[in-house]
Amino acid sequence: MMPARFKMSKKGVGQLLRSRMIQADMLGRAEAIEDAAIAIAPVGGPSDPHPGRYKSSFKVTTTTRGGRRKDRATATVTNTAYYARWVEYGTEKVRPHHVLLRAAQAGGGR
């Protein structure tokens, strides 16, 4: 019996990385991260002028023109609240919550 042979096609790999199948998988992973982020997002107390804004501001986007070379399917989880970076990384007076970091660690593996 002859061993199986495989010849990689760079064009084929590129097509796979841009495929709807990979895009759907990336979207599913991003949605899992978004769900985890919403579950652990902090909500301000009674003095917060916008309680729940951060928690309700997560957004998932997907594209087949992602990556450094714009040649692969990607999905991204962001938070559109103007103060999201301060929640994530903290300030001199507020401790960092690392919501997206912890959500990616918990929910990204599916």
FENLINBEL-V814047 format. One record per pair of residues at least 24 apart in sequence whose ideal C-beta (glycine too) atoms are under 10 Angstrom apart, sorted by the first residue. I is the first residue (numbers start at 1). GAP is how many residues later the second one is. Records with the same first field share a line. If there is no record, write none. Layout:
I=GAP ; GAP
This chain:
13=59
14=55 ; 57 ; 58
16=56 ; 57
17=47 ; 49 ; 50 ; 54 ; 55 ; 56 ; 57
18=45 ; 46 ; 47 ; 48 ; 49 ; 52 ; 53 ; 54 ; 55
19=45 ; 53 ; 54
20=44 ; 53
21=52
22=42 ; 50 ; 51 ; 52 ; 53
23=39 ; 40 ; 41 ; 43 ; 49 ; 50 ; 51 ; 52
24=38 ; 49 ; 51
25=48 ; 50 ; 85
26=34 ; 36 ; 37 ; 38 ; 40 ; 46 ; 47 ; 48 ; 49 ; 50
27=33 ; 34 ; 35 ; 46 ; 47 ; 48
28=32 ; 47 ; 82
29=31 ; 46 ; 48 ; 75 ; 78 ; 79 ; 80 ; 81
30=28 ; 29 ; 30 ; 31 ; 32 ; 44 ; 45 ; 46 ; 47 ; 48 ; 74 ; 77 ; 78
31=29 ; 31 ; 44 ; 46 ; 76 ; 79
32=28 ; 45 ; 71 ; 72 ; 74 ; 75 ; 76 ; 77 ; 78
33=25 ; 27 ; 42 ; 43 ; 44 ; 67 ; 69 ; 70 ; 71 ; 72 ; 73 ; 74 ; 75 ; 76 ; 77
34=24 ; 25 ; 26 ; 41 ; 43 ; 44 ; 45 ; 66 ; 69 ; 73
35=25 ; 42 ; 68 ; 71 ; 72
36=41 ; 63 ; 64 ; 66 ; 67 ; 68 ; 69 ; 70 ; 71 ; 72
37=40 ; 42 ; 51 ; 62 ; 63 ; 64 ; 65 ; 66 ; 67 ; 69 ; 70
38=41 ; 61 ; 65
39=60 ; 64 ; 67 ; 68
40=57 ; 58 ; 59 ; 60 ; 62 ; 63 ; 66 ; 67
41=38 ; 40 ; 43 ; 46 ; 56 ; 58 ; 59 ; 62
42=45 ; 52 ; 55 ; 57
50=31 ; 32 ; 33
53=26 ; 27 ; 28 ; 29 ; 30 ; 31
54=25 ; 26 ; 27 ; 28 ; 29 ; 30 ; 32 ; 33 ; 34 ; 43 ; 45
55=24 ; 26 ; 32 ; 44
56=24 ; 25
57=24 ; 25 ; 26 ; 27
58=26 ; 41 ; 42 ; 45
77=26 ; 27 ; 30 ; 31
